[in-house]
Amino acid sequence: MKKRVGILISGRGSNMRSLIAAAANPAFPAEIELVISNVGNAQGLAYAASADIPTIVIPHKAYETREDFDRAVDQALANADIDIVCLAGFMRILSDWFARRWEGRLLNIHPSLLPLFKGVHVHEQALHAGVRVSGCTVHFVVPELDAGPIVAQAAVPVEIADTPETLAARILAEEHKLYPAALRLLAEGRVRLENGHAVFTSPS
């Protein structure tokens, strides 16, 4: 049975689009069943709706605490019988409560080769450090920011003339391939979170 996936977005949802496209293949082991945004005018909502995927807006400013907001998101996910949650440009730091509740079923994509360059302004960090290779990482989400066990990575060369914008564009193209591949691994049970580590198994 295919896994039911919920996606959390805050903006245009370009990685969300790549997941929706992958799930359109009948052979893909997951279905996108819900898109939730904390921003009412997020561009990704219209795209999800055009793909006949239910959407919900849960404005974080309507809640007194971060955990109150996360509990509302959790209830919406539970109502849709979601198995796996993918963060796709979701510009909110999740509470420890939410990270633990969805432990092992919560993925994020980050535009660097973690553990390098956590947080924001990632491409500026990479160029300032003078690295010759950057990339992107899909990881399990844990309470510590950008510190969850790695599921998959893709490397991208850093060019001498790169700006944060040009580097970001090349990495984003790899993100769109990497995220569906990582979701496939989790949906097929070929990776799991166990004792703080990503454990991989060969396909049967």
C-alpha positions as CSV (number, residue, x, y, z in Angstrom):
1,M,0.0,0.0,0.0
2,K,1.3,3.4,-0.9
3,K,2.3,5.8,1.9
4,R,0.2,8.9,2.4
5,V,2.4,12.0,2.4
6,G,1.7,15.5,3.7
7,I,3.9,18.4,2.6
8,L,4.5,21.6,4.6
9,I,5.3,24.8,2.6
10,S,5.6,28.5,3.2
11,G,6.2,29.8,-0.4
12,R,6.4,28.7,-4.0
13,G,6.9,25.0,-3.1
14,S,9.3,24.1,-5.9
15,N,10.4,21.0,-4.0
16,M,6.7,20.2,-3.4
17,R,6.2,20.3,-7.2
18,S,9.0,17.8,-7.7
19,L,7.4,15.4,-5.1
20,I,4.0,15.8,-6.7
21,A,5.5,15.1,-10.1
22,A,7.3,12.0,-8.8
23,A,4.1,10.7,-7.1
24,A,2.2,11.0,-10.4
25,N,4.0,7.9,-11.6
26,P,1.9,4.9,-10.7
27,A,5.1,3.0,-9.7
28,F,6.0,5.6,-7.0
29,P,5.5,4.2,-3.5
30,A,3.8,7.3,-2.0
31,E,0.9,9.6,-2.7
32,I,0.7,13.3,-1.9
33,E,-2.5,13.6,0.1
34,L,-2.3,17.0,1.7
35,V,-0.4,20.3,1.5
36,I,-0.3,22.6,4.5
37,S,1.0,26.2,4.5
38,N,1.4,28.6,7.3
39,V,1.2,31.5,4.8
40,G,-2.2,32.1,3.2
41,N,-0.9,33.5,-0.1
42,A,1.9,30.9,-0.6
43,Q,2.2,30.3,-4.3
44,G,2.5,26.5,-3.8
45,L,-1.1,26.3,-2.6
46,A,-2.5,27.1,-6.1
47,Y,-0.2,24.6,-7.7
48,A,-1.2,21.9,-5.3
49,A,-4.9,22.7,-5.8
50,S,-4.4,22.5,-9.6
51,A,-3.1,19.0,-9.0
52,D,-6.3,18.1,-7.1
53,I,-4.4,17.8,-3.8
54,P,-6.2,19.1,-0.7
55,T,-4.7,22.2,0.8
56,I,-5.0,23.8,4.3
57,V,-3.8,27.2,5.5
58,I,-2.9,27.2,9.2
59,P,-1.5,30.7,10.0
60,H,1.1,30.5,12.7
61,K,0.3,34.0,14.0
62,A,-3.1,32.7,15.1
63,Y,-1.4,30.7,17.8
64,E,0.2,31.9,21.0
65,T,3.0,29.4,21.1
66,R,5.1,27.4,18.6
67,E,3.8,24.1,20.0
68,D,0.2,25.3,19.8
69,F,0.6,25.9,16.1
70,D,2.4,22.6,15.7
71,R,-0.4,20.7,17.4
72,A,-2.9,22.3,15.0
73,V,-0.7,21.1,12.1
74,D,-0.4,17.6,13.7
75,Q,-4.2,17.4,14.0
76,A,-4.7,18.3,10.3
77,L,-2.1,15.6,9.3
78,A,-3.8,13.0,11.6
79,N,-7.2,13.9,10.1
80,A,-5.8,13.0,6.6
81,D,-4.2,9.8,7.9
82,I,-0.7,11.0,6.8
83,D,2.1,8.5,7.2
84,I,5.1,10.7,6.2
85,V,5.6,14.5,6.4
86,C,8.0,16.3,4.0
87,L,9.1,19.9,4.7
88,A,9.5,21.8,1.4
89,G,10.5,25.4,2.0
90,F,8.6,25.5,5.3
91,M,9.9,28.6,7.0
92,R,9.2,27.6,10.6
93,I,11.3,26.0,13.2
94,L,9.3,23.0,14.5
95,S,8.9,22.4,18.2
96,D,10.6,19.6,19.9
97,W,7.2,18.1,20.5
98,F,6.4,17.9,16.8
99,A,9.8,16.6,15.9
100,R,9.6,13.8,18.4
101,R,6.0,13.0,17.5
102,W,6.9,12.5,13.8
103,E,10.3,11.0,14.5
104,G,11.4,8.7,11.7
105,R,8.5,9.9,9.5
106,L,9.6,13.6,9.0
107,L,11.9,14.6,6.2
108,N,13.5,17.9,5.3
109,I,15.8,19.1,2.4
110,H,18.6,21.5,3.1
111,P,20.7,23.3,0.4
112,S,24.1,22.3,1.7
113,L,26.1,19.1,2.3
114,L,25.2,18.8,6.0
115,P,26.7,19.0,8.6
116,L,28.3,22.0,6.8
117,F,26.4,25.3,6.6
118,K,23.3,24.9,8.8
119,G,20.6,27.5,9.2
120,V,20.0,30.3,6.7
121,H,22.1,32.2,4.1
122,V,23.6,28.8,3.2
123,H,25.1,29.7,-0.2
124,E,26.7,32.8,1.2
125,Q,28.2,30.7,3.9
126,A,29.6,28.2,1.3
127,L,31.1,31.0,-0.8
128,H,32.6,32.7,2.1
129,A,34.2,29.5,3.3
130,G,35.7,29.0,-0.2
131,V,34.5,25.4,-0.6
132,R,34.8,23.9,-4.1
133,V,31.9,21.5,-3.6
134,S,28.5,22.2,-2.1
135,G,25.2,20.5,-2.6
136,C,22.0,19.4,-0.9
137,T,20.9,17.0,1.8
138,V,17.7,15.2,2.7
139,H,17.6,14.3,6.4
140,F,15.4,13.1,9.1
141,V,14.1,15.9,11.3
142,V,15.1,15.9,14.9
143,P,14.7,18.6,17.6
144,E,18.2,20.0,16.9
145,L,18.1,22.3,13.8
146,D,19.5,20.7,10.6
147,A,21.1,18.0,12.6
148,G,19.1,14.9,11.8
149,P,20.6,11.7,10.3
150,I,21.3,12.0,6.6
151,V,19.1,10.0,4.1
152,A,20.6,11.2,0.9
153,Q,23.0,13.9,-0.5
154,A,23.9,15.3,-3.9
155,A,27.1,17.2,-4.6
156,V,27.4,20.3,-6.8
157,P,30.7,21.9,-7.9
158,V,31.2,25.5,-6.8
159,E,32.4,27.6,-9.7
160,I,34.9,30.5,-9.3
161,A,32.4,33.0,-10.7
162,D,29.5,31.8,-8.6
163,T,27.2,34.1,-6.7
164,P,24.8,33.0,-4.0
165,E,22.0,33.1,-6.7
166,T,23.8,31.0,-9.4
167,L,24.9,28.5,-6.8
168,A,21.4,28.3,-5.4
169,A,19.9,27.7,-8.8
170,R,22.3,24.8,-9.6
171,I,21.7,23.2,-6.2
172,L,18.0,23.6,-6.5
173,A,18.0,21.5,-9.7
174,E,19.6,18.7,-7.8
175,E,17.2,19.1,-4.9
176,H,14.3,18.4,-7.3
177,K,15.9,15.0,-8.1
178,L,17.2,14.1,-4.7
179,Y,14.0,14.7,-2.6
180,P,11.8,12.3,-4.5
181,A,14.6,9.7,-4.4
182,A,14.9,10.1,-0.6
183,L,11.1,9.9,-0.2
184,R,11.1,6.7,-2.2
185,L,13.7,5.2,0.2
186,L,11.6,6.0,3.2
187,A,8.2,5.0,1.6
188,E,9.6,1.6,0.6
189,G,11.1,1.0,4.0
190,R,14.7,1.0,2.7
191,V,15.7,3.6,5.3
192,R,14.6,4.1,8.8
193,L,15.6,6.1,11.8
194,E,16.9,3.9,14.6
195,N,18.7,5.0,17.8
196,G,19.6,8.3,16.2
197,H,21.0,6.9,13.0
198,A,19.7,6.3,9.5
199,V,19.7,2.6,8.9
200,F,19.5,1.4,5.3
201,T,18.4,-2.0,4.0
202,S,18.7,-3.5,0.5
203,P,15.6,-3.9,-1.6
204,S,14.1,-7.3,-1.3
